[in-house]
């Protein structure tokens, strides 16, 4: 219970302290909040292992009168991944942006926005109330927009405004669905909604919430805000925005379709979500191949990787017949989310280091960096292995589980999408790797210390380690199988 509260309260108080204090005191407050939040995330791992789920009814009131928080396997996996990414981004920002509380717009604004973003992520991962989730994603969007615009350049402002427009439109659509749901059922708790009597307005409510969340997740064709935003933000901010922010709205979508309203998850609706995912994989990959700036390659890669997540909907939401394949699809989906988050954060942090050295992320300016900065280049290569789904990475294990579920269920076309997407990823990641290893004189001045290069390497190594540690992680995930997946025997 203490850990649940700490995950929400400590980052908020840390953000307030970063604003109110100055100098060394602000830095101490930020890092104290960061380390306590990381410890709270890790403290949830063992209590949530099978068969437990940690719940907390705020104020002692149970839904529908009160609001409940719940940490299941999915929640804890995402909270721990977020803690690792935030810790890595914070360490990188301490060197590239500046310590908290010390002069300058970037150094002052980054730290409270980072902690507010973290608190919002934890709130979304733990909440089961639709309006509480609305508050969480609103705080998340506002903090993310601030991080995009924080360097004050015209390009960053333009990207932040575009992001804000899409975020507000998505919020309004989501809120409209929440209003319809409450009007029809008098509750917004997902557990109670799953046991509701169907209403005529349920389909419209779910459609509105889904459209709003797709805009926030940057699913094709609502993706146009994402590459400029991630490409314009400082590298530590881009690492958080790409690795974590889209996952929050996607998790809400996942719980809406599989936990709150599984009766509305028709084959046609799930197929539509998957087809949008396929479009994202193809379009995001092709756009990544066409880029000449590495940051934009990594940003468009996020569009493609988000598409994979939606491709899995027909597998995890299937009904009828022998459904044992759904647990493989579910486990593969969660591993894919975690692998992408760790690998993508590592990529953005390495690109930020290279930009500090060369002054640009153009491919021709990266030539020879494998000799000058071998540690960070090795980290980027490990992250590329994960995104392409090559063994022995977590990305490979995730795609193997999903492809197995696709073949077993007779939906082999989704396996082809996974394989084809991996091939496209290998193509757009080959070009920067070729530039990094090209025979060319490296930059004369290298100012990135070995310790700084180890931060993204650690995140990339964690994405590879998921491939080896998947068995232990998957033992925890069944404690959070949503809705129709929570059937005895399917979570093994």
RAGI-V896868 format. One record per residue. RES is the residue in three letters. SS is DSSP state (h for helix, s for strand, l for the rest). PSI is psi in radians with two decimals (NA if undefined). D_CENTER is the distance of its C-alpha to the mean C-alpha in Angstrom with 1 decimal. Layout:
BEGIN
{{RES,SS,PSI,D_CENTER} {RES,SS,PSI,D_CENTER}}
END
This chain:
BEGIN
{{UNK,l,-0.74,24.6} {UNK,h,-0.70,24.8} {UNK,h,-0.70,21.4} {UNK,h,-0.82,19.8} {UNK,h,-0.69,21.7} {UNK,h,-0.64,20.9} {UNK,h,-0.49,17.1} {UNK,h,-0.74,17.9} {UNK,h,-0.75,21.1} {UNK,h,-0.82,20.9} {UNK,h,-0.62,18.2} {UNK,h,-0.82,20.1} {UNK,h,-0.59,23.4} {UNK,h,-0.70,22.1} {UNK,h,-0.75,21.2} {UNK,h,-0.72,24.7} {UNK,h,-0.65,26.3} {UNK,h,-0.53,24.8} {UNK,h,-0.73,26.4} {UNK,h,-0.57,29.6} {UNK,l,3.01,30.5} {UNK,l,2.82,31.3} {UNK,h,-2.47,31.8} {UNK,h,-0.58,31.4} {UNK,h,-0.70,30.9} {UNK,h,-0.73,27.7} {UNK,h,-0.73,26.3} {UNK,h,-0.73,27.4} {UNK,h,-0.73,25.8} {UNK,h,-0.84,22.4} {UNK,h,-0.50,22.5} {UNK,h,-0.79,24.0} {UNK,h,-0.70,21.2} {UNK,h,-0.84,18.6} {UNK,h,-0.64,20.5} {UNK,h,-0.70,21.3} {UNK,h,-0.69,17.8} {UNK,h,-0.76,16.8} {UNK,h,-0.69,20.0} {UNK,h,-0.68,19.3} {UNK,h,-0.80,16.0} {UNK,h,-0.52,18.1} {UNK,h,-0.34,20.9} {UNK,h,-0.24,19.2} {UNK,h,-0.90,18.8} {UNK,h,-0.69,22.5} {UNK,h,-0.48,23.4} {UNK,h,-0.15,20.7} {UNK,l,2.81,21.9} {UNK,l,2.41,24.1} {UNK,l,0.34,25.5} {UNK,l,2.70,24.4} {UNK,l,2.19,22.0} {UNK,s,2.18,22.2} {UNK,s,2.66,23.0} {UNK,s,2.11,24.3} {UNK,s,1.95,26.3} {UNK,h,2.27,26.4} {UNK,h,0.07,30.0} {UNK,h,0.14,31.2} {UNK,l,2.23,31.0} {UNK,l,2.67,29.6} {UNK,l,2.58,28.1} {UNK,l,-0.12,29.2} {UNK,l,-0.62,30.9} {UNK,l,-3.04,28.2} {UNK,l,2.30,24.5} {UNK,s,2.47,23.1} {UNK,s,2.51,20.0} {UNK,s,2.31,19.1} {UNK,s,1.87,17.2} {UNK,l,-2.98,17.2} {UNK,h,-0.77,15.9} {UNK,h,-0.82,12.5} {UNK,h,-0.85,12.2} {UNK,h,-0.70,13.4} {UNK,h,-0.76,11.4} {UNK,h,-0.64,8.1} {UNK,h,-0.73,10.3} {UNK,h,-0.75,11.8} {UNK,h,-0.72,8.9} {UNK,h,-0.70,8.0} {UNK,h,-0.73,11.7} {UNK,h,-0.76,12.1} {UNK,h,-0.76,9.9} {UNK,h,-0.71,11.6} {UNK,h,-0.78,14.9} {UNK,h,-0.78,14.6} {UNK,h,-0.68,13.9} {UNK,h,-0.76,16.6} {UNK,h,-0.72,19.1} {UNK,h,-0.72,18.6} {UNK,h,-0.55,19.1} {UNK,h,-0.57,22.1} {UNK,h,-0.72,23.9} {UNK,h,-0.51,22.8} {UNK,l,-0.74,22.6} {UNK,l,2.71,25.0} {UNK,l,2.63,25.4} {UNK,l,2.44,24.7} {UNK,l,0.00,27.9} {UNK,l,2.45,29.5} {UNK,l,2.78,30.6} {UNK,l,2.57,28.9} {UNK,h,-0.82,26.5} {UNK,h,-0.84,23.5} {UNK,h,-0.59,24.3} {UNK,h,-0.77,25.0} {UNK,h,-0.51,22.1} {UNK,h,-0.81,19.1} {UNK,h,-0.82,19.4} {UNK,h,-0.63,19.7} {UNK,h,-0.66,16.9} {UNK,h,-0.78,14.6} {UNK,h,-0.65,15.9} {UNK,h,-0.73,15.8} {UNK,h,-0.73,12.1} {UNK,h,-0.79,11.7} {UNK,h,-0.72,14.2} {UNK,h,-0.72,12.7} {UNK,h,-0.83,9.3} {UNK,h,-0.68,11.9} {UNK,h,-0.73,14.0} {UNK,h,-0.73,11.8} {UNK,h,-0.44,11.0} {UNK,h,-0.35,14.7} {UNK,s,2.64,16.4} {UNK,l,0.15,18.3} {UNK,s,2.24,20.3} {UNK,h,-0.64,19.5} {UNK,h,-0.65,20.8} {UNK,h,-0.66,19.2} {UNK,h,-0.64,15.8} {UNK,h,-0.80,17.2} {UNK,h,-0.73,18.0} {UNK,h,-0.82,14.6} {UNK,h,-0.43,12.8} {UNK,h,-0.82,15.9} {UNK,h,-0.68,15.7} {UNK,h,-0.82,12.0} {UNK,h,-0.75,13.2} {UNK,h,-0.74,16.4} {UNK,h,-0.69,15.0} {UNK,h,-0.75,12.6} {UNK,h,-0.73,15.8} {UNK,h,-0.68,17.8} {UNK,h,-0.59,15.9} {UNK,h,-0.71,16.3} {UNK,h,0.04,20.0} {UNK,l,-0.45,20.7} {UNK,l,-0.13,22.9} {UNK,l,0.11,25.2} {UNK,l,2.70,25.8} {UNK,h,-0.71,26.8} {UNK,h,-0.68,24.1} {UNK,h,-0.70,21.4} {UNK,h,-0.76,23.1} {UNK,h,-0.75,23.3} {UNK,h,-0.67,19.6} {UNK,h,-0.68,18.8} {UNK,h,-0.74,21.4} {UNK,h,-0.76,20.1} {UNK,h,-0.76,16.6} {UNK,h,-0.71,18.4} {UNK,h,-0.83,20.5} {UNK,h,-0.68,17.8} {UNK,h,-0.75,16.0} {UNK,h,-0.70,19.4} {UNK,h,-0.75,20.4} {UNK,h,-0.67,17.4} {UNK,h,-0.72,18.2} {UNK,h,-0.75,21.8} {UNK,h,-0.80,21.3} {UNK,h,-0.78,19.2} {UNK,h,-0.62,21.8} {UNK,h,-0.73,24.5} {UNK,h,-0.63,23.3} {UNK,h,-0.76,23.2} {UNK,h,-0.80,26.7} {UNK,h,-0.69,28.0} {UNK,h,-0.77,26.6} {UNK,h,-0.67,28.2} {UNK,h,-0.60,31.4} {UNK,h,-0.54,31.7} {UNK,h,-0.20,30.9} {UNK,l,0.27,31.2} {UNK,l,2.69,28.1} {UNK,l,0.11,24.3} {UNK,s,2.27,23.5} {UNK,h,-0.67,21.6} {UNK,h,-0.73,24.0} {UNK,h,-0.59,27.0} {UNK,h,-0.58,25.8} {UNK,h,-0.47,25.6} {UNK,l,0.20,29.3} {UNK,l,2.88,30.3} {UNK,l,2.24,33.1} {UNK,l,2.50,31.7} {UNK,l,2.77,32.5} {UNK,l,-0.61,33.2} {UNK,l,-0.05,30.5} {UNK,h,-0.73,27.7} {UNK,h,-0.79,27.0} {UNK,h,-0.74,26.9} {UNK,h,-0.80,24.8} {UNK,h,-0.66,22.1} {UNK,h,-0.75,22.4} {UNK,h,-0.81,22.0} {UNK,h,-0.67,18.9} {UNK,h,-0.77,17.4} {UNK,h,-0.76,18.3} {UNK,h,-0.73,17.0} {UNK,h,-0.54,13.5} {UNK,h,-0.66,13.6} {UNK,h,-0.70,14.5} {UNK,h,-0.50,11.6} {UNK,h,-0.25,9.2} {UNK,l,0.66,11.5} {UNK,l,2.41,12.9} {UNK,l,2.30,16.3} {UNK,l,0.36,18.6} {UNK,l,0.42,16.7} {UNK,l,-0.08,14.8} {UNK,h,-0.34,17.6} {UNK,h,-0.40,16.1} {UNK,h,-0.91,13.0} {UNK,h,-0.79,15.1} {UNK,h,-0.67,17.5} {UNK,h,-0.85,15.1} {UNK,h,-0.55,13.1} {UNK,h,-0.40,16.5} {UNK,h,-0.40,18.4} {UNK,l,2.72,16.4} {UNK,l,2.65,17.5} {UNK,h,-0.80,15.8} {UNK,h,-0.61,14.4} {UNK,h,-0.75,12.9} {UNK,h,-0.65,11.6} {UNK,h,-0.75,9.9} {UNK,h,-0.75,8.0} {UNK,h,-0.71,7.7} {UNK,h,-0.74,6.4} {UNK,h,-0.54,4.2} {UNK,h,-0.78,2.9} {UNK,h,-0.84,5.1} {UNK,h,-0.45,5.0} {UNK,h,-0.55,3.4} {UNK,h,-0.88,6.3} {UNK,h,-0.55,8.8} {UNK,h,-0.70,8.3} {UNK,h,-0.66,9.1} {UNK,h,-0.77,12.0} {UNK,h,-0.78,13.1} {UNK,h,-0.78,13.2} {UNK,h,-0.60,15.2} {UNK,h,-0.85,17.4} {UNK,h,-0.57,18.5} {UNK,h,-0.32,19.0} {UNK,h,-0.88,19.9} {UNK,h,-0.75,21.3} {UNK,l,1.00,23.1} {UNK,h,-0.40,23.3} {UNK,h,-0.33,26.8} {UNK,h,-0.06,25.4} {UNK,l,1.22,23.3} {UNK,l,2.82,26.1} {UNK,h,-0.68,26.1} {UNK,h,-0.73,26.4} {UNK,h,-0.75,23.4} {UNK,h,-0.63,21.2} {UNK,h,-0.69,22.8} {UNK,h,-0.76,22.0} {UNK,h,-0.73,18.3} {UNK,h,-0.67,18.5} {UNK,h,-0.64,20.7} {UNK,h,-0.65,18.4} {UNK,h,-0.74,15.8} {UNK,h,-0.76,18.7} {UNK,h,-0.68,19.5} {UNK,h,-0.72,16.0} {UNK,h,-0.82,16.4} {UNK,h,-0.90,19.9} {UNK,h,-0.81,19.7} {UNK,h,-0.68,16.6} {UNK,h,-0.78,18.3} {UNK,h,-0.70,21.7} {UNK,h,-0.63,20.7} {UNK,h,-0.69,19.1} {UNK,h,-0.56,22.4} {UNK,h,-0.16,24.4} {UNK,l,2.67,22.9} {UNK,l,-0.10,25.0} {UNK,s,2.31,22.6} {UNK,h,-0.65,20.1} {UNK,h,-0.65,17.4} {UNK,h,-0.56,17.7} {UNK,h,-0.82,17.6} {UNK,h,-0.64,14.2} {UNK,h,-0.81,13.0} {UNK,h,-0.48,14.6} {UNK,h,-0.62,13.2} {UNK,h,-0.70,9.7} {UNK,h,-0.79,11.8} {UNK,h,-0.76,13.3} {UNK,h,-0.59,10.4} {UNK,h,-0.63,9.0} {UNK,h,-0.65,12.7} {UNK,h,-0.70,12.8} {UNK,h,-0.67,10.8} {UNK,h,-0.44,13.5} {UNK,h,-0.44,16.3} {UNK,l,-0.22,16.0} {UNK,h,-0.81,17.0} {UNK,h,-0.37,20.8} {UNK,h,-0.80,20.6} {UNK,h,-0.36,19.0} {UNK,l,0.21,20.9} {UNK,l,2.66,24.2} {UNK,l,2.67,27.4} {UNK,l,2.57,30.9} {UNK,l,-2.81,32.5} {UNK,l,1.97,31.2} {UNK,l,0.38,27.5} {UNK,l,-0.38,27.0} {UNK,h,-0.31,24.7} {UNK,h,-0.56,22.0} {UNK,h,-0.65,21.1} {UNK,h,-0.76,20.5} {UNK,h,-0.72,18.3} {UNK,h,-0.83,16.3} {UNK,h,-0.71,16.1} {UNK,h,-0.69,15.2} {UNK,h,-0.82,12.3} {UNK,h,-0.72,10.8} {UNK,h,-0.62,11.8} {UNK,h,-0.74,10.2} {UNK,h,-0.82,6.6} {UNK,h,-0.76,7.7} {UNK,h,-0.77,9.8} {UNK,h,-0.77,7.6} {UNK,h,-0.80,5.5} {UNK,h,-0.77,9.0} {UNK,h,-0.75,10.9} {UNK,h,-0.65,9.3} {UNK,h,-0.70,9.7} {UNK,h,-0.73,13.1} {UNK,h,-0.85,14.0} {UNK,h,-0.64,13.7} {UNK,h,-0.66,15.5} {UNK,h,-0.72,18.2} {UNK,h,-0.69,18.7} {UNK,h,-0.71,19.2} {UNK,h,-0.73,21.8} {UNK,h,-0.64,23.6} {UNK,h,-0.61,23.8} {UNK,h,-0.54,25.4} {UNK,h,-0.79,27.9} {UNK,h,-0.34,28.7} {UNK,l,0.05,28.0} {UNK,l,2.77,26.2} {UNK,l,0.29,23.4} {UNK,s,2.52,25.9} {UNK,h,-0.71,26.5} {UNK,h,-0.28,30.2} {UNK,h,-0.12,29.4} {UNK,l,-0.07,27.4} {UNK,l,2.29,30.4} {UNK,l,-0.02,31.5} {UNK,h,-0.35,28.6} {UNK,h,-0.49,28.5} {UNK,h,-0.72,31.8} {UNK,h,-0.62,31.1} {UNK,l,1.15,27.6} {UNK,h,-0.53,27.4} {UNK,h,-0.84,24.9} {UNK,h,-0.62,22.1} {UNK,h,-0.67,23.1} {UNK,h,-0.71,22.9} {UNK,h,-0.75,19.4} {UNK,h,-0.71,18.4} {UNK,h,-0.72,20.4} {UNK,h,-0.72,18.6} {UNK,h,-0.66,15.2} {UNK,h,-0.68,16.9} {UNK,h,-0.72,18.4} {UNK,h,-0.82,15.1} {UNK,h,-0.58,13.8} {UNK,h,-0.16,17.3} {UNK,l,0.62,17.3} {UNK,l,2.59,20.4} {UNK,l,2.63,21.9} {UNK,l,0.58,21.6} {UNK,l,2.92,17.8} {UNK,h,-0.57,15.1} {UNK,h,-0.66,14.3} {UNK,h,-0.83,18.0} {UNK,h,-0.73,18.2} {UNK,h,-0.84,15.4} {UNK,h,-0.58,17.2} {UNK,h,-0.80,20.5} {UNK,h,-0.74,19.8} {UNK,h,-0.75,18.7} {UNK,h,-0.66,21.7} {UNK,h,-0.78,24.0} {UNK,h,-0.65,23.1} {UNK,h,-0.76,23.7} {UNK,h,-0.74,27.1} {UNK,h,-0.65,28.1} {UNK,l,-0.09,27.5} {UNK,l,0.10,29.3} {UNK,l,1.00,26.3} {UNK,h,-0.34,26.6} {UNK,h,-0.56,25.4} {UNK,h,-0.51,21.7} {UNK,h,-0.66,22.5} {UNK,h,-0.65,24.0} {UNK,h,-0.78,20.9} {UNK,h,-0.78,18.9} {UNK,h,-0.76,21.7} {UNK,h,-0.68,22.3} {UNK,h,-0.66,18.8} {UNK,h,-0.66,19.0} {UNK,h,-0.76,22.3} {UNK,h,-0.67,21.1} {UNK,h,-0.72,18.4} {UNK,h,-0.60,21.3} {UNK,h,-0.86,23.3} {UNK,h,-0.30,21.1} {UNK,h,-0.26,20.2} {UNK,h,-0.68,23.9} {UNK,h,-0.87,25.1} {UNK,h,-0.61,23.5} {UNK,h,-0.68,24.4} {UNK,h,-0.69,27.9} {UNK,h,-0.73,28.2} {UNK,h,-0.62,27.1} {UNK,l,0.10,29.7} {UNK,l,2.59,32.3} {UNK,l,1.81,35.7} {UNK,l,2.70,35.9} {UNK,l,2.19,36.8} {UNK,l,2.87,33.8} {UNK,l,2.53,33.6} {UNK,l,-0.62,36.5} {UNK,l,2.08,34.6} {UNK,l,2.04,31.6} {UNK,l,0.07,30.3} {UNK,l,2.06,27.2} {UNK,l,2.83,28.1} {UNK,h,-0.70,27.4} {UNK,h,-0.65,25.6} {UNK,h,-0.63,23.1} {UNK,h,-0.40,22.5} {UNK,h,-0.38,21.8} {UNK,h,-1.00,18.6} {UNK,h,-0.53,16.5} {UNK,h,-0.68,18.7} {UNK,h,-0.73,17.8} {UNK,h,-0.75,14.0} {UNK,h,-0.69,15.1} {UNK,h,-0.65,17.6} {UNK,h,-0.63,15.3} {UNK,h,-0.57,13.5} {UNK,h,-0.72,17.1} {UNK,h,-0.47,18.2} {UNK,h,-0.53,15.9} {UNK,h,-0.54,18.4} {UNK,h,-0.56,21.2} {UNK,h,0.17,19.9} {UNK,h,-0.66,18.4} {UNK,h,-0.80,21.6} {UNK,h,-0.69,21.3} {UNK,h,-0.71,17.7} {UNK,h,-0.38,18.6} {UNK,h,-0.49,21.5} {UNK,h,-0.57,19.4} {UNK,h,-0.62,17.2} {UNK,h,-0.36,20.3} {UNK,h,-0.16,20.7} {UNK,h,0.35,17.9} {UNK,l,2.14,18.8} {UNK,l,2.66,18.8} {UNK,h,-2.05,21.9} {UNK,h,-0.26,23.9} {UNK,h,-0.32,22.2} {UNK,l,1.08,23.6} {UNK,l,2.35,27.0} {UNK,l,2.22,29.0} {UNK,l,-0.30,28.9} {UNK,l,-0.22,25.7} {UNK,l,0.15,23.4} {UNK,l,NA,25.2}}
END
